[in-house]
Amino acid sequence: MSRKIVIGWREWVSVPALDLPAIKAKIDTGARTSALHAFYVEESRAGGRHRVLFGLHPLQRRDDLVVNCEADVLDQRDVMDSGGHVEKRFVIRQRVRLGDHEWPIEITLTNRDPMGFRMLIGRGALIDRFAVDPAQSYVMGRRSAAKLATAYRRPRARKKRASS
């Protein structure tokens, strides 16, 4: 068995294809799947592709910052939240980056406004890669929320929507 990389119970991750240079994530070994905050989700079909458009607030307690995203739909699944409620969620597959490590994971989209973290990394994304030390945080590095807020405010090229 190869040696696993130790990470903390919370880490900064990025999702490059969604224009998310950094988002604070809770590493949750109690959750099977990963989840990303989406305060609106719209289904679309264009060119034979099943897509989802969604908006997220990338930083905690900052609903003035918005990133609009678009991704292919991998699946739609019933997911039970920590309160025991079942919700049908869209599932996307994206490459995430944690420190120098990048790999594809499945991510469900849900409104995480009441939660402390905009992203949750579940155990399915961690298997065979990482070991979690619950006594540590930000083992892979810290980010400045103030600098990130400036980065998220910069105008970015709008992604082209596929035409139908």
VMD Tcl script that builds the backbone (N, CA, C; Angstrom):
set m [mol new atoms 492]
animate dup $m
set s [atomselect $m all]
$s set {name element resname resid chain x y z} {
  {N N MET 1 A 0.835 -1.182 0.000}
  {CA C MET 1 A 0.000 0.000 0.000}
  {C C MET 1 A 0.883 1.249 0.000}
  {N N SER 2 A 0.566 2.187 -0.890}
  {CA C SER 2 A 1.368 3.400 -0.960}
  {C C SER 2 A 1.033 4.316 0.216}
  {N N ARG 3 A 1.960 5.150 0.554}
  {CA C ARG 3 A 1.797 6.068 1.673}
  {C C ARG 3 A 0.833 7.189 1.293}
  {N N LYS 4 A -0.157 7.442 2.137}
  {CA C LYS 4 A -1.163 8.465 1.868}
  {C C LYS 4 A -0.674 9.824 2.366}
  {N N ILE 5 A -1.147 10.856 1.702}
  {CA C ILE 5 A -0.811 12.225 2.051}
  {C C ILE 5 A -1.767 12.668 3.149}
  {N N VAL 6 A -1.244 13.265 4.206}
  {CA C VAL 6 A -2.066 13.723 5.320}
  {C C VAL 6 A -2.576 15.123 5.022}
  {N N ILE 7 A -3.896 15.291 5.182}
  {CA C ILE 7 A -4.533 16.595 5.036}
  {C C ILE 7 A -5.346 16.886 6.294}
  {N N GLY 8 A -5.744 18.139 6.442}
  {CA C GLY 8 A -6.523 18.536 7.612}
  {C C GLY 8 A -8.014 18.377 7.395}
  {N N TRP 9 A -8.801 18.678 8.416}
  {CA C TRP 9 A -10.259 18.534 8.336}
  {C C TRP 9 A -10.890 19.637 7.495}
  {N N ARG 10 A -10.128 20.685 7.192}
  {CA C ARG 10 A -10.565 21.715 6.250}
  {C C ARG 10 A -9.354 22.131 5.432}
  {N N GLU 11 A -9.599 22.364 4.152}
  {CA C GLU 11 A -8.523 22.710 3.227}
  {C C GLU 11 A -9.077 23.646 2.152}
  {N N TRP 12 A -8.190 24.388 1.507}
  {CA C TRP 12 A -8.548 25.187 0.337}
  {C C TRP 12 A -8.344 24.319 -0.894}
  {N N VAL 13 A -9.345 24.248 -1.742}
  {CA C VAL 13 A -9.243 23.501 -2.990}
  {C C VAL 13 A -9.587 24.440 -4.141}
  {N N SER 14 A -9.247 24.044 -5.344}
  {CA C SER 14 A -9.664 24.804 -6.521}
  {C C SER 14 A -10.334 23.857 -7.499}
  {N N VAL 15 A -11.207 24.441 -8.319}
  {CA C VAL 15 A -11.892 23.700 -9.376}
  {C C VAL 15 A -11.666 24.518 -10.648}
  {N N PRO 16 A -10.540 24.282 -11.310}
  {CA C PRO 16 A -10.132 25.142 -12.433}
  {C C PRO 16 A -11.166 25.281 -13.547}
  {N N ALA 17 A -11.823 24.206 -13.950}
  {CA C ALA 17 A -12.764 24.269 -15.072}
  {C C ALA 17 A -14.001 25.097 -14.749}
  {N N LEU 18 A -14.268 25.332 -13.467}
  {CA C LEU 18 A -15.407 26.155 -13.062}
  {C C LEU 18 A -14.981 27.573 -12.681}
  {N N ASP 19 A -13.729 27.932 -12.970}
  {CA C ASP 19 A -13.188 29.254 -12.622}
  {C C ASP 19 A -13.233 29.516 -11.121}
  {N N LEU 20 A -12.932 28.490 -10.344}
  {CA C LEU 20 A -12.865 28.624 -8.890}
  {C C LEU 20 A -11.403 28.458 -8.465}
  {N N PRO 21 A -10.673 29.578 -8.328}
  {CA C PRO 21 A -9.258 29.471 -7.963}
  {C C PRO 21 A -9.039 28.966 -6.546}
  {N N ALA 22 A -10.014 29.188 -5.663}
  {CA C ALA 22 A -9.900 28.687 -4.294}
  {C C ALA 22 A -11.265 28.736 -3.635}
  {N N ILE 23 A -11.601 27.648 -2.971}
  {CA C ILE 23 A -12.846 27.565 -2.214}
  {C C ILE 23 A -12.557 26.724 -0.974}
  {N N LYS 24 A -13.015 27.214 0.168}
  {CA C LYS 24 A -12.762 26.512 1.421}
  {C C LYS 24 A -13.652 25.280 1.478}
  {N N ALA 25 A -13.041 24.127 1.733}
  {CA C ALA 25 A -13.782 22.870 1.750}
  {C C ALA 25 A -13.618 22.166 3.085}
  {N N LYS 26 A -14.710 21.590 3.553}
  {CA C LYS 26 A -14.665 20.725 4.724}
  {C C LYS 26 A -14.391 19.315 4.215}
  {N N ILE 27 A -13.420 18.668 4.803}
  {CA C ILE 27 A -13.097 17.290 4.445}
  {C C ILE 27 A -13.953 16.416 5.356}
  {N N ASP 28 A -14.925 15.724 4.765}
  {CA C ASP 28 A -15.939 15.027 5.553}
  {C C ASP 28 A -15.949 13.540 5.227}
  {N N THR 29 A -15.282 12.755 6.067}
  {CA C THR 29 A -15.224 11.312 5.832}
  {C C THR 29 A -16.549 10.636 6.140}
  {N N GLY 30 A -17.482 11.353 6.770}
  {CA C GLY 30 A -18.800 10.798 7.044}
  {C C GLY 30 A -19.738 10.903 5.851}
  {N N ALA 31 A -19.374 11.737 4.884}
  {CA C ALA 31 A -20.191 11.902 3.679}
  {C C ALA 31 A -19.600 11.059 2.562}
  {N N ARG 32 A -20.436 10.371 1.833}
  {CA C ARG 32 A -19.952 9.539 0.726}
  {C C ARG 32 A -19.540 10.407 -0.463}
  {N N THR 33 A -20.411 11.351 -0.831}
  {CA C THR 33 A -20.140 12.164 -2.022}
  {C C THR 33 A -19.739 13.576 -1.645}
  {N N SER 34 A -19.096 14.231 -2.564}
  {CA C SER 34 A -18.706 15.625 -2.395}
  {C C SER 34 A -19.874 16.503 -2.820}
  {N N ALA 35 A -19.925 17.715 -2.289}
  {CA C ALA 35 A -21.011 18.637 -2.607}
  {C C ALA 35 A -20.461 20.041 -2.786}
  {N N LEU 36 A -21.082 20.780 -3.684}
  {CA C LEU 36 A -20.694 22.162 -3.965}
  {C C LEU 36 A -21.925 23.034 -3.838}
  {N N HIS 37 A -21.740 24.198 -3.245}
  {CA C HIS 37 A -22.831 25.153 -3.064}
  {C C HIS 37 A -23.339 25.644 -4.420}
  {N N ALA 38 A -24.648 25.636 -4.593}
  {CA C ALA 38 A -25.286 26.188 -5.794}
  {C C ALA 38 A -26.596 26.823 -5.352}
  {N N PHE 39 A -26.687 28.156 -5.433}
  {CA C PHE 39 A -27.911 28.811 -4.961}
  {C C PHE 39 A -28.981 28.853 -6.034}
  {N N TYR 40 A -28.601 28.613 -7.284}
  {CA C TYR 40 A -29.597 28.336 -8.324}
  {C C TYR 40 A -29.028 27.260 -9.223}
  {N N VAL 41 A -29.900 26.428 -9.760}
  {CA C VAL 41 A -29.495 25.350 -10.662}
  {C C VAL 41 A -30.524 25.290 -11.781}
  {N N GLU 42 A -30.045 25.347 -13.022}
  {CA C GLU 42 A -30.925 25.257 -14.185}
  {C C GLU 42 A -30.414 24.182 -15.124}
  {N N GLU 43 A -31.310 23.330 -15.516}
  {CA C GLU 43 A -30.989 22.251 -16.453}
  {C C GLU 43 A -31.043 22.803 -17.873}
  {N N SER 44 A -30.167 22.315 -18.752}
  {CA C SER 44 A -30.242 22.706 -20.162}
  {C C SER 44 A -29.817 21.523 -21.031}
  {N N ARG 45 A -30.324 21.526 -22.236}
  {CA C ARG 45 A -29.922 20.515 -23.223}
  {C C ARG 45 A -29.573 21.272 -24.492}
  {N N ALA 46 A -28.368 21.071 -24.937}
  {CA C ALA 46 A -27.918 21.765 -26.135}
  {C C ALA 46 A -26.962 20.856 -26.896}
  {N N GLY 47 A -27.182 20.739 -28.183}
  {CA C GLY 47 A -26.296 19.924 -29.001}
  {C C GLY 47 A -26.225 18.482 -28.535}
  {N N GLY 48 A -27.327 17.979 -27.984}
  {CA C GLY 48 A -27.341 16.597 -27.521}
  {C C GLY 48 A -26.666 16.392 -26.176}
  {N N ARG 49 A -26.250 17.464 -25.537}
  {CA C ARG 49 A -25.571 17.360 -24.241}
  {C C ARG 49 A -26.498 17.805 -23.126}
  {N N HIS 50 A -26.490 17.056 -22.048}
  {CA C HIS 50 A -27.250 17.394 -20.844}
  {C C HIS 50 A -26.334 18.240 -19.968}
  {N N ARG 51 A -26.717 19.498 -19.765}
  {CA C ARG 51 A -25.877 20.442 -19.037}
  {C C ARG 51 A -26.623 20.989 -17.825}
  {N N VAL 52 A -25.888 21.597 -16.945}
  {CA C VAL 52 A -26.470 22.290 -15.804}
  {C C VAL 52 A -25.757 23.631 -15.665}
  {N N LEU 53 A -26.550 24.670 -15.465}
  {CA C LEU 53 A -26.052 26.018 -15.203}
  {C C LEU 53 A -26.335 26.294 -13.738}
  {N N PHE 54 A -25.365 26.866 -13.028}
  {CA C PHE 54 A -25.587 27.137 -11.614}
  {C C PHE 54 A -24.735 28.306 -11.150}
  {N N GLY 55 A -25.204 28.928 -10.104}
  {CA C GLY 55 A -24.474 30.043 -9.510}
  {C C GLY 55 A -24.061 29.691 -8.107}
  {N N LEU 56 A -22.884 30.178 -7.719}
  {CA C LEU 56 A -22.441 29.927 -6.360}
  {C C LEU 56 A -21.768 31.147 -5.780}
  {N N HIS 57 A -21.816 31.217 -4.484}
  {CA C HIS 57 A -21.097 32.231 -3.719}
  {C C HIS 57 A -19.835 31.530 -3.217}
  {N N PRO 58 A -18.664 31.854 -3.783}
  {CA C PRO 58 A -17.464 31.068 -3.480}
  {C C PRO 58 A -16.878 31.262 -2.086}
  {N N LEU 59 A -17.183 32.376 -1.432}
  {CA C LEU 59 A -16.618 32.626 -0.108}
  {C C LEU 59 A -17.724 32.668 0.945}
  {N N GLN 60 A -17.433 32.104 2.097}
  {CA C GLN 60 A -18.394 32.099 3.201}
  {C C GLN 60 A -18.784 33.523 3.570}
  {N N ARG 61 A -20.035 33.706 3.935}
  {CA C ARG 61 A -20.567 34.990 4.395}
  {C C ARG 61 A -20.369 36.115 3.376}
  {N N ARG 62 A -20.290 35.776 2.080}
  {CA C ARG 62 A -20.115 36.786 1.029}
  {C C ARG 62 A -21.059 36.473 -0.124}
  {N N ASP 63 A -22.339 36.805 0.030}
  {CA C ASP 63 A -23.273 36.523 -1.059}
  {C C ASP 63 A -23.259 37.607 -2.134}
  {N N ASP 64 A -22.385 38.610 -1.966}
  {CA C ASP 64 A -22.218 39.621 -3.007}
  {C C ASP 64 A -21.285 39.138 -4.120}
  {N N LEU 65 A -20.530 38.093 -3.861}
  {CA C LEU 65 A -19.628 37.522 -4.862}
  {C C LEU 65 A -20.316 36.322 -5.491}
  {N N VAL 66 A -20.421 36.321 -6.819}
  {CA C VAL 66 A -21.134 35.265 -7.526}
  {C C VAL 66 A -20.272 34.736 -8.664}
  {N N VAL 67 A -20.207 33.433 -8.789}
  {CA C VAL 67 A -19.575 32.788 -9.933}
  {C C VAL 67 A -20.661 31.968 -10.618}
  {N N ASN 68 A -20.862 32.215 -11.907}
  {CA C ASN 68 A -21.830 31.448 -12.696}
  {C C ASN 68 A -21.070 30.358 -13.431}
  {N N CYS 69 A -21.563 29.138 -13.314}
  {CA C CYS 69 A -20.852 27.977 -13.846}
  {C C CYS 69 A -21.753 27.183 -14.780}
  {N N GLU 70 A -21.103 26.351 -15.589}
  {CA C GLU 70 A -21.806 25.441 -16.487}
  {C C GLU 70 A -20.998 24.160 -16.575}
  {N N ALA 71 A -21.687 23.030 -16.522}
  {CA C ALA 71 A -20.995 21.738 -16.567}
  {C C ALA 71 A -21.909 20.679 -17.158}
  {N N ASP 72 A -21.298 19.612 -17.666}
  {CA C ASP 72 A -22.069 18.458 -18.132}
  {C C ASP 72 A -22.646 17.733 -16.922}
  {N N VAL 73 A -23.866 17.226 -17.086}
  {CA C VAL 73 A -24.493 16.435 -16.035}
  {C C VAL 73 A -24.024 14.994 -16.184}
  {N N LEU 74 A -23.510 14.445 -15.099}
  {CA C LEU 74 A -23.103 13.041 -15.071}
  {C C LEU 74 A -24.288 12.158 -14.696}
  {N N ASP 75 A -25.089 12.644 -13.745}
  {CA C ASP 75 A -26.186 11.841 -13.206}
  {C C ASP 75 A -27.109 12.757 -12.408}
  {N N GLN 76 A -28.207 12.203 -11.967}
  {CA C GLN 76 A -29.092 12.858 -11.017}
  {C C GLN 76 A -29.432 11.799 -9.981}
  {N N ARG 77 A -29.171 12.101 -8.692}
  {CA C ARG 77 A -29.300 11.096 -7.641}
  {C C ARG 77 A -30.041 11.641 -6.431}
  {N N ASP 78 A -30.661 10.721 -5.696}
  {CA C ASP 78 A -31.220 11.056 -4.390}
  {C C ASP 78 A -30.076 10.997 -3.390}
  {N N VAL 79 A -29.906 12.088 -2.636}
  {CA C VAL 79 A -28.837 12.172 -1.639}
  {C C VAL 79 A -29.469 12.529 -0.305}
  {N N MET 80 A -29.061 11.817 0.753}
  {CA C MET 80 A -29.558 12.112 2.087}
  {C C MET 80 A -28.589 13.075 2.765}
  {N N ASP 81 A -29.117 14.200 3.244}
  {CA C ASP 81 A -28.259 15.167 3.933}
  {C C ASP 81 A -28.056 14.751 5.387}
  {N N SER 82 A -27.267 15.541 6.112}
  {CA C SER 82 A -26.933 15.185 7.496}
  {C C SER 82 A -28.147 15.200 8.413}
  {N N GLY 83 A -29.230 15.868 7.991}
  {CA C GLY 83 A -30.454 15.889 8.784}
  {C C GLY 83 A -31.408 14.757 8.450}
  {N N GLY 84 A -31.016 13.881 7.522}
  {CA C GLY 84 A -31.843 12.742 7.150}
  {C C GLY 84 A -32.848 13.035 6.047}
  {N N HIS 85 A -32.780 14.227 5.452}
  {CA C HIS 85 A -33.684 14.596 4.367}
  {C C HIS 85 A -33.103 14.156 3.029}
  {N N VAL 86 A -33.952 13.609 2.164}
  {CA C VAL 86 A -33.509 13.169 0.843}
  {C C VAL 86 A -33.807 14.265 -0.165}
  {N N GLU 87 A -32.807 14.563 -0.996}
  {CA C GLU 87 A -32.922 15.601 -2.019}
  {C C GLU 87 A -32.393 15.043 -3.338}
  {N N LYS 88 A -33.093 15.281 -4.421}
  {CA C LYS 88 A -32.602 14.896 -5.747}
  {C C LYS 88 A -31.607 15.965 -6.190}
  {N N ARG 89 A -30.392 15.538 -6.519}
  {CA C ARG 89 A -29.331 16.479 -6.882}
  {C C ARG 89 A -28.706 16.103 -8.216}
  {N N PHE 90 A -28.274 17.133 -8.938}
  {CA C PHE 90 A -27.470 16.913 -10.130}
  {C C PHE 90 A -26.063 16.545 -9.687}
  {N N VAL 91 A -25.438 15.662 -10.452}
  {CA C VAL 91 A -24.064 15.240 -10.183}
  {C C VAL 91 A -23.223 15.636 -11.387}
  {N N ILE 92 A -22.088 16.285 -11.114}
  {CA C ILE 92 A -21.134 16.645 -12.168}
  {C C ILE 92 A -19.791 16.012 -11.829}
  {N N ARG 93 A -18.943 15.887 -12.804}
  {CA C ARG 93 A -17.582 15.390 -12.578}
  {C C ARG 93 A -16.630 16.521 -12.953}
  {N N GLN 94 A -15.779 16.890 -11.998}
  {CA C GLN 94 A -14.807 17.957 -12.215}
  {C C GLN 94 A -13.472 17.571 -11.614}
  {N N ARG 95 A -12.421 18.134 -12.166}
  {CA C ARG 95 A -11.095 17.950 -11.591}
  {C C ARG 95 A -10.928 18.971 -10.476}
  {N N VAL 96 A -10.527 18.513 -9.307}
  {CA C VAL 96 A -10.233 19.411 -8.193}
  {C C VAL 96 A -8.733 19.388 -7.927}
  {N N ARG 97 A -8.258 20.481 -7.377}
  {CA C ARG 97 A -6.836 20.590 -7.044}
  {C C ARG 97 A -6.714 20.891 -5.559}
  {N N LEU 98 A -5.867 20.123 -4.899}
  {CA C LEU 98 A -5.565 20.298 -3.482}
  {C C LEU 98 A -4.056 20.283 -3.367}
  {N N GLY 99 A -3.474 21.430 -3.096}
  {CA C GLY 99 A -2.014 21.540 -3.105}
  {C C GLY 99 A -1.505 21.234 -4.501}
  {N N ASP 100 A -0.575 20.301 -4.618}
  {CA C ASP 100 A -0.023 19.901 -5.921}
  {C C ASP 100 A -0.750 18.724 -6.539}
  {N N HIS 101 A -1.839 18.304 -5.947}
  {CA C HIS 101 A -2.559 17.110 -6.386}
  {C C HIS 101 A -3.841 17.507 -7.107}
  {N N GLU 102 A -4.075 16.881 -8.256}
  {CA C GLU 102 A -5.284 17.150 -9.020}
  {C C GLU 102 A -5.865 15.827 -9.506}
  {N N TRP 103 A -7.183 15.672 -9.374}
  {CA C TRP 103 A -7.837 14.432 -9.778}
  {C C TRP 103 A -9.330 14.706 -9.988}
  {N N PRO 104 A -10.015 13.853 -10.767}
  {CA C PRO 104 A -11.453 14.052 -10.996}
  {C C PRO 104 A -12.286 13.474 -9.848}
  {N N ILE 105 A -13.349 14.213 -9.484}
  {CA C ILE 105 A -14.272 13.713 -8.462}
  {C C ILE 105 A -15.707 13.977 -8.909}
  {N N GLU 106 A -16.632 13.227 -8.328}
  {CA C GLU 106 A -18.053 13.483 -8.544}
  {C C GLU 106 A -18.512 14.469 -7.481}
  {N N ILE 107 A -19.300 15.455 -7.918}
  {CA C ILE 107 A -19.760 16.524 -7.036}
  {C C ILE 107 A -21.268 16.694 -7.215}
  {N N THR 108 A -22.007 16.705 -6.109}
  {CA C THR 108 A -23.429 17.012 -6.187}
  {C C THR 108 A -23.600 18.516 -5.971}
  {N N LEU 109 A -24.667 19.065 -6.547}
  {CA C LEU 109 A -24.955 20.493 -6.420}
  {C C LEU 109 A -26.136 20.681 -5.475}
  {N N THR 110 A -25.956 21.537 -4.466}
  {CA C THR 110 A -27.012 21.788 -3.494}
  {C C THR 110 A -26.803 23.154 -2.859}
  {N N ASN 111 A -27.854 23.726 -2.337}
  {CA C ASN 111 A -27.734 25.016 -1.669}
  {C C ASN 111 A -27.133 24.801 -0.286}
  {N N ARG 112 A -25.924 25.302 -0.087}
  {CA C ARG 112 A -25.217 25.154 1.186}
  {C C ARG 112 A -25.179 26.479 1.948}
  {N N ASP 113 A -26.103 27.410 1.638}
  {CA C ASP 113 A -26.139 28.695 2.340}
  {C C ASP 113 A -26.135 28.538 3.862}
  {N N PRO 114 A -26.939 27.631 4.420}
  {CA C PRO 114 A -26.936 27.531 5.883}
  {C C PRO 114 A -25.695 26.822 6.450}
  {N N MET 115 A -24.875 26.248 5.586}
  {CA C MET 115 A -23.711 25.490 6.048}
  {C C MET 115 A -22.492 26.407 6.162}
  {N N GLY 116 A -21.532 25.981 6.941}
  {CA C GLY 116 A -20.325 26.779 7.148}
  {C C GLY 116 A -19.353 26.744 5.990}
  {N N PHE 117 A -19.429 25.730 5.144}
  {CA C PHE 117 A -18.466 25.584 4.049}
  {C C PHE 117 A -19.197 25.509 2.729}
  {N N ARG 118 A -18.658 26.152 1.716}
  {CA C ARG 118 A -19.260 26.160 0.384}
  {C C ARG 118 A -19.030 24.853 -0.356}
  {N N MET 119 A -18.053 24.075 0.107}
  {CA C MET 119 A -17.779 22.792 -0.532}
  {C C MET 119 A -17.498 21.754 0.537}
  {N N LEU 120 A -17.908 20.547 0.246}
  {CA C LEU 120 A -17.652 19.419 1.120}
  {C C LEU 120 A -16.968 18.355 0.268}
  {N N ILE 121 A -15.849 17.847 0.737}
  {CA C ILE 121 A -15.151 16.765 0.033}
  {C C ILE 121 A -15.462 15.476 0.789}
  {N N GLY 122 A -16.195 14.578 0.144}
  {CA C GLY 122 A -16.601 13.320 0.765}
  {C C GLY 122 A -15.541 12.238 0.634}
  {N N ARG 123 A -15.768 11.154 1.338}
  {CA C ARG 123 A -14.759 10.081 1.388}
  {C C ARG 123 A -14.508 9.434 0.033}
  {N N GLY 124 A -15.507 9.428 -0.857}
  {CA C GLY 124 A -15.301 8.857 -2.186}
  {C C GLY 124 A -14.195 9.550 -2.963}
  {N N ALA 125 A -13.979 10.820 -2.701}
  {CA C ALA 125 A -12.927 11.588 -3.385}
  {C C ALA 125 A -11.566 11.416 -2.718}
  {N N LEU 126 A -11.548 10.847 -1.533}
  {CA C LEU 126 A -10.311 10.747 -0.750}
  {C C LEU 126 A -9.654 9.381 -0.810}
  {N N ILE 127 A -10.447 8.349 -1.098}
  {CA C ILE 127 A -9.975 6.966 -1.039}
  {C C ILE 127 A -8.711 6.783 -1.873}
  {N N ASP 128 A -7.750 6.104 -1.299}
  {CA C ASP 128 A -6.464 5.767 -1.927}
  {C C ASP 128 A -5.571 6.977 -2.186}
  {N N ARG 129 A -5.938 8.151 -1.676}
  {CA C ARG 129 A -5.120 9.342 -1.906}
  {C C ARG 129 A -4.665 10.007 -0.608}
  {N N PHE 130 A -5.630 10.218 0.295}
  {CA C PHE 130 A -5.363 11.045 1.465}
  {C C PHE 130 A -5.787 10.365 2.758}
  {N N ALA 131 A -5.128 10.768 3.839}
  {CA C ALA 131 A -5.532 10.426 5.201}
  {C C ALA 131 A -5.838 11.755 5.881}
  {N N VAL 132 A -6.931 11.803 6.637}
  {CA C VAL 132 A -7.360 13.045 7.269}
  {C C VAL 132 A -6.944 13.057 8.735}
  {N N ASP 133 A -6.241 14.128 9.120}
  {CA C ASP 133 A -5.889 14.342 10.523}
  {C C ASP 133 A -6.848 15.394 11.062}
  {N N PRO 134 A -7.824 14.993 11.896}
  {CA C PRO 134 A -8.825 15.945 12.373}
  {C C PRO 134 A -8.272 17.027 13.290}
  {N N ALA 135 A -7.024 16.899 13.711}
  {CA C ALA 135 A -6.415 17.922 14.564}
  {C C ALA 135 A -5.751 19.025 13.738}
  {N N GLN 136 A -5.712 18.872 12.430}
  {CA C GLN 136 A -5.029 19.847 11.581}
  {C C GLN 136 A -5.990 20.536 10.616}
  {N N SER 137 A -5.621 21.752 10.214}
  {CA C SER 137 A -6.352 22.524 9.212}
  {C C SER 137 A -5.366 23.124 8.231}
  {N N TYR 138 A -5.776 23.214 6.997}
  {CA C TYR 138 A -5.020 23.899 5.936}
  {C C TYR 138 A -3.580 23.397 5.811}
  {N N VAL 139 A -3.421 22.092 5.864}
  {CA C VAL 139 A -2.098 21.480 5.718}
  {C C VAL 139 A -1.502 21.841 4.350}
  {N N MET 140 A -2.355 21.943 3.338}
  {CA C MET 140 A -1.904 22.234 1.977}
  {C C MET 140 A -1.759 23.730 1.709}
  {N N GLY 141 A -1.948 24.568 2.718}
  {CA C GLY 141 A -1.735 26.004 2.562}
  {C C GLY 141 A -2.980 26.827 2.831}
  {N N ARG 142 A -2.751 28.044 3.270}
  {CA C ARG 142 A -3.832 28.987 3.568}
  {C C ARG 142 A -4.005 29.955 2.414}
  {N N ARG 143 A -5.171 30.571 2.347}
  {CA C ARG 143 A -5.465 31.608 1.352}
  {C C ARG 143 A -6.014 32.817 2.087}
  {N N SER 144 A -5.836 33.959 1.514}
  {CA C SER 144 A -6.386 35.184 2.065}
  {C C SER 144 A -7.760 35.427 1.458}
  {N N ALA 145 A -8.797 35.433 2.287}
  {CA C ALA 145 A -10.150 35.680 1.788}
  {C C ALA 145 A -10.257 37.065 1.156}
  {N N ALA 146 A -9.542 38.046 1.704}
  {CA C ALA 146 A -9.588 39.407 1.147}
  {C C ALA 146 A -9.009 39.427 -0.268}
  {N N LYS 147 A -7.883 38.756 -0.476}
  {CA C LYS 147 A -7.281 38.695 -1.818}
  {C C LYS 147 A -8.175 37.913 -2.767}
  {N N LEU 148 A -8.784 36.844 -2.274}
  {CA C LEU 148 A -9.676 36.059 -3.116}
  {C C LEU 148 A -10.908 36.866 -3.519}
  {N N ALA 149 A -11.424 37.665 -2.609}
  {CA C ALA 149 A -12.591 38.493 -2.934}
  {C C ALA 149 A -12.254 39.420 -4.092}
  {N N THR 150 A -11.050 39.972 -4.102}
  {CA C THR 150 A -10.612 40.826 -5.208}
  {C C THR 150 A -10.508 40.017 -6.491}
  {N N ALA 151 A -9.966 38.812 -6.404}
  {CA C ALA 151 A -9.818 37.958 -7.589}
  {C C ALA 151 A -11.184 37.586 -8.151}
  {N N TYR 152 A -12.147 37.304 -7.276}
  {CA C TYR 152 A -13.473 36.922 -7.744}
  {C C TYR 152 A -14.237 38.105 -8.333}
  {N N ARG 153 A -13.841 39.325 -7.994}
  {CA C ARG 153 A -14.514 40.513 -8.538}
  {C C ARG 153 A -13.998 40.900 -9.909}
  {N N ARG 154 A -12.792 40.429 -10.245}
  {CA C ARG 154 A -12.237 40.755 -11.561}
  {C C ARG 154 A -13.127 40.205 -12.651}
  {N N PRO 155 A -13.352 40.997 -13.697}
  {CA C PRO 155 A -14.169 40.455 -14.789}
  {C C PRO 155 A -13.435 39.303 -15.464}
  {N N ARG 156 A -14.160 38.233 -15.689}
  {CA C ARG 156 A -13.601 37.075 -16.383}
  {C C ARG 156 A -14.347 36.905 -17.684}
  {N N ALA 157 A -13.688 36.311 -18.622}
  {CA C ALA 157 A -14.345 36.033 -19.899}
  {C C ALA 157 A -15.531 35.120 -19.635}
  {N N ARG 158 A -16.654 35.457 -20.171}
  {CA C ARG 158 A -17.877 34.669 -19.987}
  {C C ARG 158 A -17.753 33.409 -20.820}
  {N N LYS 159 A -18.090 32.273 -20.226}
  {CA C LYS 159 A -18.057 31.010 -20.958}
  {C C LYS 159 A -19.142 31.026 -22.019}
  {N N LYS 160 A -18.799 30.525 -23.183}
  {CA C LYS 160 A -19.783 30.438 -24.256}
  {C C LYS 160 A -20.794 29.357 -23.951}
  {N N ARG 161 A -22.046 29.685 -24.087}
  {CA C ARG 161 A -23.102 28.679 -23.934}
  {C C ARG 161 A -23.299 28.000 -25.265}
  {N N ALA 162 A -23.457 26.696 -25.204}
  {CA C ALA 162 A -23.729 25.947 -26.440}
  {C C ALA 162 A -25.095 26.349 -26.950}
  {N N SER 163 A -25.209 26.581 -28.235}
  {CA C SER 163 A -26.507 26.945 -28.797}
  {C C SER 163 A -27.295 25.696 -29.151}
  {N N SER 164 A -28.636 25.814 -29.081}
  {CA C SER 164 A -29.464 24.646 -29.361}
  {C C SER 164 A -29.905 24.616 -30.796}
}
mol reanalyze $m
mol bondsrecalc $m
mol representation Tube
mol addrep $m
